[in-house]
Amino acid sequence: MLYIICGIILFLIFARFGSEGIGCFFFLVISFLLWRIGGLSIIIRIILKIWGWILARIAYYYYKFFGDDASTGFILNKPDNILFG
């Protein structure tokens, strides 16, 4: 029964949006599956770690070029405080 429902949804998306809609449908299905198994939280955590690393690099070079500033020292010492409160 689930295959029939997915087939009807897939057909309706294809009829309405063309091949671009099929790609969107697969993206939604994969995102839903990752969310259900907890994979989406792992991906979000990786993205936040990369973002924290980028912020730390920006703060490091700002501190290196513009001297001692309390805000940049704080960012260099604790990048998790910015991301997680």
Secondary structure by P-SEA (a helix, b strand, c coil): caaaaaaaaaaaaaacccaaaaaaaaaaaaaaaaaaaaaaaaaaaaaaaaaaaaaaaaaaaaaacccccaaaaaaaacccccccc
